[in-house]
């Protein structure tokens, strides 16, 4: 039996019925989750994934800004 990464509640999921990447939900707190692995069975919060993607996008945007500044300085 799995535990929700948000509330710690029990999630009843059979590993044979899901594949990696499948969305599932927590019945106790309503969190949107995703199957992160099937052997062993693991889930992760999609909210955490979205935050990580936003952080990655911010880092990429910062890198692009720095490159543009360097190009501007080189042009002068």
C-alpha positions as CSV (number, residue, x, y, z in Angstrom):
1,X,0.0,0.0,0.0
2,X,1.3,3.4,-1.0
3,X,1.3,6.6,1.1
4,X,0.3,10.0,-0.4
5,X,3.4,12.3,-0.6
6,X,1.2,15.2,0.4
7,X,-0.9,14.0,3.3
8,X,0.5,10.5,4.1
9,X,-2.9,8.9,3.5
10,X,-3.1,5.4,2.2
11,X,-3.5,4.9,-1.6
12,X,-4.9,1.6,-2.7
13,X,-3.3,0.9,-6.1
14,X,-2.3,-2.4,-7.6
15,X,1.1,-2.2,-9.4
16,X,-0.2,-4.5,-12.1
17,X,-3.0,-2.0,-13.0
18,X,-0.8,1.1,-13.6
19,X,2.1,2.1,-15.7
20,X,4.7,4.7,-15.1
21,X,3.3,8.2,-15.8
22,X,-0.3,7.3,-15.1
23,X,-2.2,9.9,-13.2
24,X,-3.9,8.9,-9.9
25,X,-5.5,10.8,-7.1
26,X,-5.4,10.7,-3.3
27,X,-8.9,9.9,-1.9
28,X,-8.0,11.6,1.4
29,X,-6.7,15.0,0.3
30,X,-7.5,15.0,-3.4
31,X,-3.9,15.6,-4.5
32,X,-3.1,15.0,-8.1
33,X,-0.4,12.3,-8.3
34,X,1.5,10.5,-11.0
35,X,3.0,7.0,-10.9
36,X,6.8,7.6,-10.8
37,X,7.8,4.0,-10.9
38,X,6.2,0.6,-10.8
39,X,9.0,-1.6,-9.4
40,X,8.8,-0.6,-6.6
41,X,5.5,1.2,-6.9
42,X,6.1,5.0,-6.3
43,X,4.0,8.1,-6.8
44,X,4.8,11.8,-6.8
45,X,2.8,14.9,-6.6
46,X,2.1,16.6,-10.0
47,X,2.2,19.9,-8.1
48,X,5.8,19.2,-7.1
49,X,6.6,18.3,-10.7
50,X,5.1,21.6,-12.0
51,X,7.1,23.6,-9.5
52,X,10.3,21.8,-10.6
53,X,9.5,22.5,-14.2
54,X,8.9,26.2,-13.4
55,X,12.2,26.4,-11.5
56,X,13.9,24.7,-14.5
57,X,12.3,27.2,-16.9
58,X,13.4,30.1,-14.7
59,X,17.0,28.8,-14.7
60,X,16.9,28.5,-18.5
61,X,15.5,32.0,-18.8
62,X,18.2,33.4,-16.6
63,X,20.9,31.6,-18.7
64,X,19.4,33.1,-21.9
65,X,19.3,36.6,-20.4
66,X,23.0,36.3,-19.4
67,X,23.9,35.1,-22.9
68,X,22.1,38.0,-24.5
69,X,23.9,40.5,-22.1
70,X,27.3,38.9,-23.1
71,X,26.4,39.2,-26.8
72,X,25.4,42.9,-26.3
73,X,28.7,43.6,-24.5
74,X,30.7,41.8,-27.3
75,X,28.9,43.8,-29.9
76,X,29.9,47.1,-28.3
